[in-house]
Amino acid sequence: MPAKSQAQQKAAGAALAAKRGDIKKSDLKGASKSMEKSMSEKELDAMASTKRKGKPEHVSKD
């Protein structure tokens, strides 16, 4: 599933790095922390690899 905003893409990238062991899981905060726990490495990779061009920084909750 592609990221809907740049912020979501960045959070997925941080969660993916923690899942792969590149950074400590204890360094995660907020959305990236919950993403790391609830999503697979494959799902995180798909979200983190989304192109940023044309994406808003944040998406408002509807």
C-alpha positions, 0 to 999 in steps of 0.5 A: 500500500503506498503512503498517502503523505510524506510524513507517513512515508518517513514514518514507514522508513523509520519503522523499516530501519528499526525492523531491519536492525539499523536503528534501535526500536527504542528510538522510535516514537509515535506512528513509526513505533506502532507501524513497526509493531503492526506491519510486516517488513514487506508492507513497510518497504512498500510504504517507505518506497513510495515516491514523495513527489506530489504528496502533501506533507500531512494528510488531514484526518477525515 
